[in-house]
Amino acid sequence: MKRRDFLRSTSVFAASLAFPKVGRPLARGSAVDPWRTFEVTTRVEVLKPSGTTRIWLPAPLISETPFQKTLSAVFRADGGTTKMIENKPDALGIVTAEFPSGVKPVLVFTSRVATKNYVVDLSTPGRVSQEAPVDLQYFLRPTKLLPTDGIVKTTATEITSNAKTDLDKARAIYEWIVENTFRNPKTRGCGVGDIRFMLDSRDLGGKCADLNALYVGLARAVGLPARDAYGIRLGKSELGYKSLGASSENVTKSQHCRAEVFLIEHGWVPVDPGDVRKVVLEEPPGNRPLDDDMVKSARARQFGSWEMNWMAYNFAHDVALPGSRGAPIGFLMYPQAETADGRLDSLDPDDFKYEIASKEITSANG
């Protein structure tokens, strides 16, 4: 398909949308859903250390939000030194450990977090806390993997050409991603999130870090502050979705990225088009059509709400790992490590072993 036809299709689609309303129209901070408490333990071991070895782990959000608060954080690295590095604009906490040569590099990090289902009622404007313009500007900036010019800007402008309000823009981008992308089961990990490549190549497949990054980049390109929320699923879904929850207390492979967009009359609004595509592909029996009832329900729910069987780590991009000799990484959602021989592949179990366990301390029913 030629670029002209590709971009024209975005405008036609945006003009013809019939937007579903979000289910469960609860106000932000509603007492209907109680707080749940999870204990999350990450154990990391570098199997082939060489010289000085460093390990970095993402900590839960260092800033309290309507959907999450960190209750405690304890880390241990026998024979090594540890510290927490914080970057408040991204609510980023990095637990870093350094081990001298000859010491077995093992880092154990245990945290407790409280989470609460996050729902914003978009049917009526709410009372929004005043965000400083400089803080919102931060979430409009381009990053290495999320440029806001060129084809990203052109595509976003076409998608939102018929939108009247910022809510219309945010919803048009969401619906376009649900319609035009797909979840690719062959994508390694959660994906890379290189949105310019996705649009230039017309390869709109990937996983959560690709599809939701595309949402954030397109939103920023048309002036909507937006951010990726990198995190991990902690428990099963209680909304009937087998594909949208962890199947056991071992959540080592349950990393998941979500997104938020700031709307002037509603504040930060949760979105997750990536999970709609996950329901399409993975919800039994699999390969469900977009007009399937379960998919339609997920599609309505994932614009304006998150089920909080999930924990956020941070909103950061282009993360420089403290003390590392390597280049910054696109985002910090997986454990990272480095030896004298260089940066390790966090998805390669031959060199890098880690396990993440989640235990619910208090249930959703109190």
Buried (B, 14 or more C-beta within 10 A) or exposed (E): EEEEEBBEBBBEBBEEBEBBEBBBBBEBEBEEBBBBBBBBBBBBBBBEBEEBBBBBBBBBBBBEBBBBBBBEBEBEBEEBEBEBBEBEEBBBBBBBBBBEEEBEBBBBBBBBBBBBBBBBBBEEEBEBEEBEEEEEEBBBEBBBBBBBEEBBBBBBBBBBBBBEEBBBBBBBBBBBBBBBBEBBEEBEBBBBBBBBEBBEEEEBBBBBBBBBBBBBBBBBBBEBBBBBBBBBBBBBBBBEBEBBBBEEBEBBEBBBBBBBBBBBEBBBBBBBBBBBBBBBBBBEEEEBEEEBEBBBBBBBBBBBBBBBBBBBBBBBBBBBBEEBEEEBBBBBBBBBBBBEEEBBEBEEEEBBBBEBBBBBEEEBEE
